[in-house]
Amino acid sequence: MVLQTIWFFLWGLLWALFFMTDGFDLGIGTLYPFLGKTDQDKRIMINALGPLWDGNEVWLITAGGVTFAAFPLVYSVMFSSLYSALMLILFALILRGVSFEFRGKVDHPRWRKIWDTCIFVGSFVPALLFGVAFANIFQGIPIDHNGIYHGTLFTLLNPYGLLGGILFVLLFMIHGALWISIKSEGDLQERAISTAKKLWPVLLGVVVIFLIASKFSTRLFDNYIEHPAFFIVILITVLAFLSVRFFLVRKTFFKAWFASALTIVGTTFFGVIGLFPNLFPSSLNPRYSLTAYNASSSPLTLKIMLIVVIIFIPLVIGYQIWAYNLFKGKVTQADLAHDEAY
């Protein structure tokens, strides 16, 4: 049971790392048509995430791989139950990656407009649907004792699911606006700062509504009530969220971005801790739920995987730190003249 517990929280950590890293470039893509007033602005926004976005999505592959290897039954039920939503996410991410490359291939306004729209769609749709998917997991998926899903894509688009989608979109938009504040100058930077400031109180309202809705629509608070020490996670997340505004006012944008990253990680773990030991709870009957204990791989598999993770995850983190440090400077007009620029 110890191995299953370790892997449950590693599973949650990998999703948190994905949302923390890929969240800001999904947020930039969502803000793309609103902040990018000129073609130069749009190119700066794309190049602000250009060297990093594909590396950020490594965590998505890792989270999916861990689900497959550590909890194969969850993987099979999840990808059959949420098939439509997950395929929409996959197609949107592919569309976004293609758009970055194709946008500058033809120097024509209509051509760029098409791919600009694809960048927005390819960023907004995953941000929304990841939130919808996880909110539905929090409240339970209608699966029976055979793991068969009793619903459609529209079943997932319920009020609580959509509220989770809005929460994720706002979290990522602020995260992205803060990244643009770090990476840009002039009018674009000022618009990004202003956008982050305007979105912050909106997100605050959505967070309060989401927490209240979670009390009535889920059992996420049960583990916190049973083990009050877990409330430290909520406290840290709240302090991180308040720090975003604090650092924004003081124009220390990297600190604000880091606080936003911590907010996203804390928000993810709020749900992960609340779910434990459930990975895929059933809304039809709690006995049909898939947990860390009844859906895991063999102990030997979990041991071997743990050794692999201990060796390679630090290498991936180290590589990403190096990449972020290498491209830490602002994106300027001179950078756009390089052949490597988007």
MOTAGI-V181169 format. One record per residue. N is the residue number from 1. RES is the residue in one letter. SS is DSSP state (hx for helix, st for strand, lp for the rest). BURIAL is I if it has 24 or more other C-alpha atoms within 12 Angstrom, else O. Layout:
BEGIN
N:RES:SS:BURIAL
N:RES:SS:BURIAL
END
This chain:
BEGIN
1:M:lp:O
2:V:hx:O
3:L:hx:I
4:Q:hx:I
5:T:hx:I
6:I:hx:I
7:W:hx:I
8:F:hx:I
9:F:hx:I
10:L:hx:I
11:W:hx:I
12:G:hx:I
13:L:hx:I
14:L:hx:I
15:W:hx:I
16:A:hx:I
17:L:hx:I
18:F:hx:I
19:F:hx:I
20:M:hx:I
21:T:hx:I
22:D:hx:I
23:G:hx:I
24:F:hx:I
25:D:hx:I
26:L:hx:I
27:G:hx:I
28:I:hx:I
29:G:hx:I
30:T:hx:I
31:L:hx:I
32:Y:hx:I
33:P:hx:I
34:F:hx:O
35:L:hx:I
36:G:lp:I
37:K:lp:O
38:T:lp:O
39:D:hx:I
40:Q:hx:I
41:D:hx:I
42:K:hx:I
43:R:hx:I
44:I:hx:I
45:M:hx:I
46:I:hx:I
47:N:hx:I
48:A:hx:I
49:L:hx:I
50:G:hx:I
51:P:lp:I
52:L:lp:I
53:W:hx:I
54:D:hx:I
55:G:hx:I
56:N:hx:I
57:E:lp:I
58:V:hx:I
59:W:hx:I
60:L:hx:I
61:I:hx:O
62:T:hx:I
63:A:hx:I
64:G:hx:I
65:G:hx:O
66:V:hx:I
67:T:hx:I
68:F:hx:I
69:A:hx:I
70:A:hx:I
71:F:lp:I
72:P:hx:I
73:L:hx:I
74:V:hx:I
75:Y:hx:I
76:S:hx:I
77:V:hx:I
78:M:hx:I
79:F:hx:I
80:S:hx:I
81:S:hx:I
82:L:lp:I
83:Y:hx:O
84:S:hx:O
85:A:hx:I
86:L:hx:I
87:M:hx:O
88:L:hx:I
89:I:hx:I
90:L:hx:I
91:F:hx:O
92:A:hx:I
93:L:hx:I
94:I:hx:O
95:L:hx:I
96:R:hx:I
97:G:hx:I
98:V:hx:O
99:S:hx:I
100:F:hx:I
101:E:hx:I
102:F:hx:O
103:R:lp:I
104:G:lp:I
105:K:lp:O
106:V:lp:O
107:D:lp:O
108:H:lp:O
109:P:hx:O
110:R:hx:O
111:W:hx:O
112:R:hx:I
113:K:hx:I
114:I:hx:O
115:W:hx:I
116:D:hx:I
117:T:hx:I
118:C:hx:I
119:I:hx:I
120:F:hx:I
121:V:hx:I
122:G:hx:I
123:S:hx:I
124:F:hx:I
125:V:hx:I
126:P:hx:I
127:A:hx:I
128:L:hx:I
129:L:hx:I
130:F:hx:I
131:G:hx:I
132:V:hx:I
133:A:hx:I
134:F:hx:I
135:A:hx:I
136:N:hx:I
137:I:hx:I
138:F:hx:I
139:Q:hx:I
140:G:lp:I
141:I:st:I
142:P:lp:I
143:I:st:I
144:D:lp:I
145:H:lp:O
146:N:lp:O
147:G:lp:I
148:I:lp:I
149:Y:st:I
150:H:lp:O
151:G:lp:O
152:T:lp:O
153:L:hx:I
154:F:hx:O
155:T:hx:O
156:L:hx:I
157:L:lp:I
158:N:lp:O
159:P:hx:O
160:Y:hx:I
161:G:hx:I
162:L:hx:I
163:L:hx:I
164:G:hx:I
165:G:hx:I
166:I:hx:I
167:L:hx:I
168:F:hx:I
169:V:hx:I
170:L:hx:I
171:L:hx:I
172:F:hx:I
173:M:hx:I
174:I:hx:I
175:H:hx:I
176:G:hx:I
177:A:hx:I
178:L:hx:I
179:W:hx:I
180:I:hx:I
181:S:hx:I
182:I:hx:I
183:K:hx:I
184:S:lp:I
185:E:lp:I
186:G:hx:O
187:D:hx:O
188:L:hx:I
189:Q:hx:I
190:E:hx:I
191:R:hx:I
192:A:hx:I
193:I:hx:I
194:S:hx:O
195:T:hx:I
196:A:hx:I
197:K:hx:I
198:K:hx:O
199:L:hx:I
200:W:hx:I
201:P:hx:O
202:V:hx:O
203:L:hx:I
204:L:hx:I
205:G:hx:O
206:V:hx:I
207:V:hx:I
208:V:hx:O
209:I:hx:O
210:F:hx:I
211:L:hx:I
212:I:hx:O
213:A:hx:I
214:S:hx:I
215:K:hx:O
216:F:hx:O
217:S:hx:I
218:T:lp:I
219:R:lp:I
220:L:lp:I
221:F:lp:I
222:D:hx:O
223:N:hx:O
224:Y:hx:I
225:I:hx:O
226:E:hx:O
227:H:lp:O
228:P:hx:O
229:A:hx:O
230:F:hx:I
231:F:hx:O
232:I:hx:O
233:V:hx:I
234:I:hx:I
235:L:hx:O
236:I:hx:O
237:T:hx:I
238:V:hx:I
239:L:hx:O
240:A:hx:I
241:F:hx:I
242:L:hx:I
243:S:hx:I
244:V:hx:I
245:R:hx:I
246:F:hx:O
247:F:hx:I
248:L:hx:I
249:V:hx:O
250:R:lp:O
251:K:lp:I
252:T:lp:O
253:F:hx:I
254:F:hx:I
255:K:hx:I
256:A:hx:I
257:W:hx:I
258:F:hx:I
259:A:hx:I
260:S:hx:I
261:A:hx:I
262:L:hx:I
263:T:hx:I
264:I:hx:I
265:V:hx:I
266:G:hx:I
267:T:hx:I
268:T:hx:I
269:F:hx:I
270:F:hx:I
271:G:hx:I
272:V:hx:I
273:I:hx:I
274:G:hx:I
275:L:hx:I
276:F:lp:I
277:P:lp:I
278:N:st:I
279:L:st:I
280:F:st:I
281:P:lp:I
282:S:st:I
283:S:lp:I
284:L:lp:O
285:N:lp:O
286:P:hx:O
287:R:hx:O
288:Y:hx:I
289:S:lp:I
290:L:st:I
291:T:st:I
292:A:lp:I
293:Y:lp:I
294:N:lp:I
295:A:lp:I
296:S:lp:I
297:S:lp:I
298:S:lp:O
299:P:hx:O
300:L:hx:O
301:T:hx:O
302:L:hx:I
303:K:hx:O
304:I:hx:O
305:M:hx:I
306:L:hx:I
307:I:hx:O
308:V:hx:O
309:V:hx:I
310:I:hx:O
311:I:hx:O
312:F:hx:O
313:I:hx:O
314:P:hx:O
315:L:hx:O
316:V:hx:O
317:I:hx:O
318:G:hx:O
319:Y:hx:O
320:Q:hx:I
321:I:hx:O
322:W:hx:O
323:A:hx:O
324:Y:hx:I
325:N:hx:O
326:L:hx:O
327:F:lp:O
328:K:lp:O
329:G:lp:O
330:K:lp:I
331:V:lp:I
332:T:lp:I
333:Q:hx:O
334:A:hx:O
335:D:hx:O
336:L:hx:I
337:A:lp:O
338:H:lp:O
339:D:lp:O
340:E:lp:O
341:A:lp:I
342:Y:lp:I
END
